[in-house]
């Protein structure tokens, strides 16, 4: 059950194909073998207001958060993180700040409901 959440400064839109980047990150998560394919969810969130250090909003960024249910090894998470970062670096080499954070979600408190349509 991973959620890939890509936040980016709106200035990134001018230099990066955000939809393609999201699709490539999503595909990597589908293919990594750690998750059921139907559980992978990815989204991109453009940030219109941001501040970074003393540079205020003059520095652009992409930050990827990967949330997954607890149970993967540190090595599995590190490998996945390195692969995701490689995609970010390849497709967004002109973005100044690229970062990634892997988060474990507690299975005991995670709640999911799928409603019938």
C-alpha positions as CSV (number, residue, x, y, z in Angstrom):
1,X,0.0,0.0,0.0
2,X,2.3,2.8,-1.1
3,X,1.3,6.4,-1.7
4,X,3.8,8.4,-3.8
5,X,3.2,12.1,-3.1
6,X,5.2,14.4,-5.3
7,X,5.2,18.0,-4.2
8,X,6.8,20.6,-6.4
9,X,7.2,24.3,-6.7
10,X,5.0,25.6,-9.5
11,X,8.2,26.9,-11.3
12,X,9.0,23.3,-12.0
13,X,6.1,23.1,-14.5
14,X,8.1,25.3,-16.9
15,X,11.1,22.9,-17.1
16,X,9.9,19.4,-16.3
17,X,7.1,17.2,-17.7
18,X,5.5,16.7,-14.4
19,X,2.9,14.1,-15.7
20,X,5.6,12.0,-17.3
21,X,7.7,12.1,-14.2
22,X,4.8,11.1,-12.1
23,X,4.0,8.2,-14.5
24,X,7.6,7.0,-14.5
25,X,7.8,7.1,-10.6
26,X,4.5,5.3,-10.5
27,X,5.7,2.6,-12.9
28,X,8.8,2.1,-10.9
29,X,6.7,1.4,-7.8
30,X,4.5,-1.0,-9.8
31,X,7.5,-2.9,-11.1
32,X,9.6,-3.0,-7.9
33,X,7.9,-6.2,-6.5
34,X,7.3,-4.8,-3.1
35,X,3.6,-4.0,-3.5
36,X,0.4,-5.3,-5.1
37,X,0.0,-3.3,-8.3
38,X,-3.6,-2.4,-7.4
39,X,-2.4,-0.8,-4.2
40,X,0.1,1.8,-5.7
41,X,-1.3,5.3,-5.7
42,X,0.6,8.3,-7.0
43,X,-0.2,12.0,-7.1
44,X,1.5,15.3,-7.8
45,X,0.8,18.5,-5.9
46,X,2.0,21.8,-7.2
47,X,2.9,24.3,-4.5
48,X,2.1,27.9,-5.4
49,X,3.6,29.3,-2.1
50,X,6.8,28.1,-0.6
51,X,9.9,29.4,1.3
52,X,13.3,27.8,1.4
53,X,15.9,29.3,3.8
54,X,16.9,32.9,3.0
55,X,16.3,32.3,-0.7
56,X,12.5,32.5,-0.1
57,X,10.7,31.3,-3.2
58,X,13.6,31.7,-5.7
59,X,14.7,28.1,-5.2
60,X,12.7,25.4,-6.9
61,X,12.1,21.9,-5.5
62,X,10.6,18.5,-5.9
63,X,10.0,16.5,-2.8
64,X,8.8,12.9,-3.0
65,X,7.1,11.3,0.0
66,X,6.6,7.5,-0.1
67,X,4.2,6.2,2.5
68,X,3.9,2.5,2.9
69,X,2.6,0.0,5.4
70,X,5.2,-1.1,7.9
71,X,6.9,-4.4,7.0
72,X,9.6,-3.7,4.4
73,X,13.2,-4.1,5.3
74,X,15.6,-1.1,5.5
75,X,17.4,-2.5,2.5
76,X,14.2,-2.8,0.4
77,X,13.3,0.8,1.3
78,X,16.8,2.1,0.6
79,X,16.9,0.4,-2.8
80,X,13.5,1.7,-3.7
81,X,14.5,5.2,-2.6
82,X,17.7,5.1,-4.6
83,X,15.8,4.0,-7.7
84,X,13.1,6.7,-7.3
85,X,15.8,9.3,-6.8
86,X,17.6,8.1,-9.9
87,X,14.4,8.8,-11.9
88,X,14.1,12.2,-10.3
89,X,17.7,13.1,-11.1
90,X,17.3,11.9,-14.7
91,X,14.1,13.7,-15.5
92,X,14.5,16.8,-13.3
93,X,18.2,17.5,-13.5
94,X,17.5,21.2,-13.8
95,X,15.6,21.4,-10.5
96,X,17.8,22.7,-7.7
97,X,16.5,20.7,-4.8
98,X,15.4,17.1,-5.1
99,X,14.5,15.2,-1.9
100,X,12.8,12.0,-0.9
101,X,11.4,10.7,2.4
102,X,10.2,7.1,3.0
103,X,7.6,6.7,5.8
104,X,6.3,3.6,7.4
105,X,2.6,3.6,8.2
106,X,1.3,1.7,11.3
107,X,-0.8,-1.3,10.2
108,X,-2.7,-1.2,13.5
109,X,-4.0,2.3,12.9
110,X,-4.3,2.4,9.1
111,X,-7.9,2.4,7.9
112,X,-9.0,1.9,4.3
113,X,-12.5,1.7,2.9
114,X,-13.4,0.9,-0.7
115,X,-16.9,1.9,-1.5
116,X,-18.9,0.1,-4.1
117,X,-20.2,2.2,-7.0
